[in-house]
């Protein structure tokens, strides 16, 4: 897929400033590497409002024993604390992988204006790939969406992690077979 922007007709302001999208996505990629360093799926997220970072996060569900510890959730929690408001109006979320349904729910409830993601997730992406929750017409808020920003880099970050993980599992199975 290529870069695509989906505007919500239900949003009061459909203007989109994409000038800094690659800059913030590169920052999200550095956060994804923090997840990789602790053997988590490498996804990073940053929330920007008025040109300033208000929240950031990377995947840590295994380390934290918390299935909700996705990069987006951690970034949303940090932004809400920093802004002293759970409504993140006029903020933009940059995330290296298309948000899942759980994260999409938090994004909608947090009233983020815009979501920019890198790699598409054809299995669980809730920004239009597998389902569309960020602009669902039955919900009380819809986000502007831009997908495919630095798509190749973001997709490679995730795919290389799983390639490495599969090789580790295969080696462990072979070693166990030799032992016994």
C-alpha positions in Angstrom: 0.0 0.0 0.0 1.1 3.6 -0.5 0.7 6.7 1.6 -3.0 7.4 1.9 -4.9 10.0 3.8 -8.4 9.5 4.9 -10.3 12.5 6.0 -13.3 12.3 8.2 -16.2 14.3 7.1 -17.5 14.4 10.7 -14.4 16.2 12.0 -14.9 20.0 12.3 -11.4 20.7 10.8 -10.2 18.6 8.0 -7.1 20.5 7.3 -4.0 18.4 7.6 -0.4 19.6 8.1 1.8 16.7 7.0 5.1 18.7 6.9 6.6 17.0 10.0 5.1 13.5 9.5 8.4 11.9 8.5 10.3 13.6 11.3 7.9 12.3 14.0 7.7 8.9 12.5 11.5 8.6 12.6 11.3 9.4 16.3 8.6 6.7 16.7 11.0 4.3 15.0 13.6 5.1 17.7 11.1 4.2 20.3 10.3 1.0 18.5 14.0 0.0 18.8 13.6 0.4 22.6 10.9 -2.3 22.5 13.1 -4.5 20.4 15.9 -4.1 22.9 13.7 -5.8 25.6 12.5 -8.5 23.1 9.1 -6.9 22.6 7.4 -6.4 19.2 9.1 -3.2 18.0 6.3 -0.7 17.8 6.8 2.9 18.9 4.4 5.8 19.3 4.7 9.6 20.0 1.9 12.1 20.5 2.5 15.7 19.4 0.5 18.8 20.1 1.4 22.2 18.9 4.7 20.9 17.7 5.7 19.5 21.1 5.9 15.9 22.3 3.3 15.4 25.0 3.5 11.6 25.2 5.5 8.6 23.9 5.7 4.9 24.4 6.9 1.6 23.1 5.5 -1.9 23.3 6.0 -3.6 26.7 3.2 -6.1 27.3 5.5 -9.1 28.1 7.8 -7.1 30.3 5.0 -5.4 32.1 2.7 -8.5 32.2 0.0 -6.2 30.8 -1.8 -7.0 27.5 -2.7 -3.3 27.2 0.9 -2.1 27.3 0.9 -1.2 23.6 3.0 1.7 22.4 -0.1 3.8 21.6 -1.7 3.1 25.0 1.5 4.1 26.9 1.8 7.3 24.8 -1.9 8.2 25.4 -1.5 7.6 29.1 1.6 9.8 29.3 0.0 12.5 27.2 -3.2 12.6 29.4 -1.0 12.9 32.5 1.2 15.6 31.0 -1.8 17.6 29.7 -3.9 16.9 32.8 -6.8 16.0 30.6 -7.8 12.6 29.1 -9.1 14.5 26.1 -6.2 14.9 23.7 -8.0 17.3 21.4 -5.8 18.7 18.5 -3.1 16.1 19.2 -1.6 13.8 16.6 -0.5 10.2 17.3 2.4 8.9 15.2 2.8 5.1 15.4 5.0 2.7 13.5 2.3 0.1 13.0 -1.4 0.6 12.3 -3.3 0.6 15.6 -5.2 -2.5 16.8 -8.9 -2.3 17.9 -7.9 -1.8 21.6 -5.7 1.1 20.8 -8.3 2.5 18.3 -10.8 2.6 21.2 -8.5 4.6 23.4 -7.7 6.9 20.4 -11.4 7.6 19.8 -12.1 8.1 23.5 -9.1 10.4 23.8 -10.4 12.5 20.9 -7.1 12.6 19.1 -7.4 14.7 16.0 -5.2 12.7 13.8 -3.4 9.3 13.6 -0.4 8.8 11.4 0.9 5.3 11.0 3.8 3.7 9.2 3.2 0.0 8.4 -0.2 -1.4 7.6 -1.5 -4.3 9.7 -3.7 -6.5 7.4 -4.6 -8.8 10.3 -5.6 -6.5 13.1 -5.3 -2.9 11.7 -8.2 -0.8 12.9 -7.3 2.2 10.7 -8.8 0.7 7.6 -6.7 -2.4 6.8 -8.6 -5.1 8.6 -11.4 -2.9 9.9 -12.2 0.8 10.3 -12.8 1.9 13.9 -11.0 5.3 13.8 -13.7 6.7 11.4 -16.6 4.5 12.2 -19.8 6.5 11.6 -21.6 5.1 14.7 -18.9 6.5 17.1 -19.0 9.9 18.6 -15.6 10.9 17.3 -13.6 10.2 14.1 -9.9 10.8 13.5 -8.1 11.9 10.4 -5.8 9.1 9.3 -2.6 9.1 7.3 -1.2 5.6 6.6 2.0 4.5 5.0 4.4 7.2 6.3 7.9 5.6 6.1 6.0 2.4 5.4 9.0 0.4 4.2 11.1 1.2 7.2 8.3 0.6 9.7 7.3 -2.7 8.0 10.9 -3.9 8.0 11.3 -3.1 11.7 8.4 -5.5 12.5 9.1 -8.2 9.9 12.8 -8.4 10.8 11.9 -8.9 14.5 9.6 -11.8 13.6 12.2 -13.3 11.2 14.7 -13.3 14.1 12.2 -14.6 16.6 11.3 -17.6 14.3 15.0 -18.4 13.8 15.5 -18.3 17.6 12.6 -20.7 18.1 13.8 -23.0 15.4 17.3 -23.1 16.9 15.9 -23.8 20.4 13.8 -26.7 19.1 16.9 -28.1 17.3 19.0 -27.8 20.4 16.2 -29.5 22.5 16.0 -32.3 20.0 19.7 -32.9 20.2 19.6 -33.1 24.0 16.9 -35.5 24.1 
